[in-house]
């Protein structure tokens, strides 16, 4: 059973359960004891979870008034894990804040506040219920994301998702390609096609672990993490 390292976040239950139901063994990291270099040596796959905003100074920007920081030290810890995972070709699945961490780790930048910076933006934050559908995304044909979701999609490349974020990928990081967008043009998924499995999504597929709409993403991730 592949061991999946999960960066600390709150709450974690849905991430852990999604990994278990896909056949993986969750390993919740402790930044105080689990050094990034040891994590990459011991983990079969890495999952970056949701949370607060990435410090904008890391990607060369001043903080927007809506900036809400993540836990102290979390940015640096997760960025180093993401970089090491990519360098070692350890499968990486990045969710919500995770896709933003992944992009910044590769030298990319972020939209700091969608309502303020993106004209004509749609609603990207519906907090409750956590599995409420907010909008559709359009997936790039032939992408890893589209291939994994193909059996679950009923309308071509269009896929309904939930959404709880005010930031998003702006300038893509090195090696990353955008493979899904929202109707307002916001990037909703990125991939590094040169890696075994490197996928980031802006929505929260883990919230659907009971009903399985996005189980293929976790199954594909766990399968890629199987040595």
Residue pairs with C-beta under 8 A, 6 or more apart in sequence:
1 23
1 24
1 25
2 23
2 24
2 25
2 44
2 45
2 222
2 225
2 226
2 227
3 24
3 25
3 27
3 42
3 43
3 44
3 45
4 19
4 24
4 25
4 26
4 27
4 43
4 44
4 45
4 46
4 47
4 221
4 222
4 225
5 27
5 29
5 34
5 39
5 42
5 43
5 45
5 46
5 47
5 81
6 12
6 15
6 16
6 19
6 26
6 27
6 28
6 29
6 47
6 49
7 29
7 46
7 47
7 48
7 49
7 74
7 77
7 78
7 81
7 98
8 28
8 29
8 30
8 31
8 49
8 71
8 74
9 15
9 49
9 50
9 51
9 97
10 51
12 28
12 49
14 130
14 204
14 206
14 207
14 209
15 26
15 47
15 49
15 95
15 206
16 26
16 28
17 206
17 209
18 205
18 206
18 209
18 215
18 218
19 25
19 26
19 47
19 218
19 222
20 26
21 209
21 215
21 218
22 215
22 218
22 219
22 221
22 222
23 219
23 222
23 223
24 44
24 45
24 218
24 221
24 222
24 225
27 43
29 39
31 73
31 74
31 77
36 77
36 80
36 81
36 84
37 84
39 46
39 81
39 84
40 46
40 81
40 84
40 85
40 88
40 90
43 90
44 90
44 91
44 225
44 226
44 227
45 90
45 91
45 92
45 93
45 197
45 221
45 222
45 224
45 225
46 81
46 82
46 85
46 90
46 91
46 92
46 93
47 92
47 93
47 94
47 95
47 98
47 221
48 78
48 81
48 82
48 92
48 93
48 94
48 95
48 97
48 98
48 99
48 101
48 102
48 200
49 95
49 96
49 97
49 98
49 206
50 95
50 96
50 97
50 98
50 164
50 204
51 70
51 71
51 74
51 96
51 97
52 68
52 69
52 70
52 71
52 74
52 97
53 67
53 68
53 69
53 70
53 97
53 100
53 112
53 167
54 70
54 75
54 97
54 100
54 101
54 104
54 110
54 167
55 63
55 69
55 75
56 62
56 63
56 64
56 67
56 110
56 112
57 63
58 75
58 79
58 104
59 104
59 107
59 108
59 109
59 110
60 109
61 109
61 110
61 112
63 112
64 112
64 113
64 116
65 113
66 112
66 113
66 116
66 166
67 112
70 97
75 101
78 98
78 101
78 105
79 101
79 104
79 105
82 92
82 94
82 101
82 102
82 105
82 106
83 105
84 90
85 91
85 92
86 92
86 105
86 106
86 175
86 192
86 195
86 198
89 195
89 196
90 225
91 195
91 196
91 197
91 198
91 221
91 224
91 225
92 102
92 195
92 197
92 198
92 199
93 197
93 199
93 200
93 217
93 218
93 221
94 101
94 102
94 199
94 200
94 201
95 200
95 201
95 203
95 204
95 205
95 206
96 164
96 165
96 201
96 202
96 203
96 204
97 165
98 200
99 169
99 189
99 190
99 200
99 201
99 202
100 110
100 167
100 168
100 169
102 173
102 176
102 190
102 198
102 200
103 109
103 110
103 169
103 172
103 173
103 176
103 190
103 200
104 110
104 173
105 173
106 172
106 173
106 174
106 175
106 176
106 192
107 173
107 174
108 169
108 170
108 171
108 172
108 173
108 174
108 176
109 170
109 171
110 167
110 168
110 169
110 170
111 117
111 118
111 167
111 168
111 169
111 170
111 186
112 167
113 166
113 167
114 121
114 124
114 165
114 166
114 167
114 168
114 186
115 121
115 166
118 184
118 185
118 186
120 184
121 184
121 186
122 134
122 135
122 182
122 183
122 184
123 134
123 135
123 163
124 134
124 135
124 163
124 164
124 165
124 166
124 168
124 182
124 186
125 134
125 163
125 164
125 165
125 166
126 132
126 134
126 162
126 163
126 164
127 164
130 162
130 164
130 204
130 207
131 162
131 207
131 208
131 211
132 162
133 160
133 161
133 162
134 161
134 162
134 163
134 203
135 160
135 161
135 163
135 182
135 183
136 158
136 159
136 160
136 161
136 182
136 183
137 158
137 159
137 161
137 180
137 181
137 182
137 188
137 189
137 203
138 157
138 158
138 159
138 180
138 181
138 183
139 145
139 146
139 149
139 153
139 157
139 158
139 159
139 179
139 180
139 189
140 146
140 157
140 177
140 178
140 179
140 180
141 157
143 177
143 179
143 180
143 189
143 191
144 179
144 191
144 193
144 197
144 199
144 220
145 179
145 180
145 189
145 191
145 199
145 201
145 217
146 153
146 157
146 179
148 216
148 217
148 219
148 220
149 159
149 214
149 216
149 217
151 216
152 159
152 213
152 214
152 216
153 159
159 180
161 188
161 203
161 205
162 203
162 204
162 207
162 208
163 202
163 203
163 204
164 204
165 202
168 186
168 187
168 202
169 178
169 187
169 190
169 200
169 202
172 178
172 187
172 190
173 190
175 192
175 194
176 190
176 191
176 192
176 200
177 190
177 191
177 192
177 193
178 187
178 189
178 190
179 189
179 190
179 191
180 187
180 188
180 189
180 201
181 187
181 188
182 188
186 202
187 202
188 201
188 202
188 203
189 199
189 200
189 201
189 202
190 199
190 200
191 198
191 199
191 200
192 198
196 224
197 220
197 221
197 224
197 225
199 217
199 221
201 217
205 213
205 214
205 217
205 218
206 214
206 218
208 214
208 215
209 215
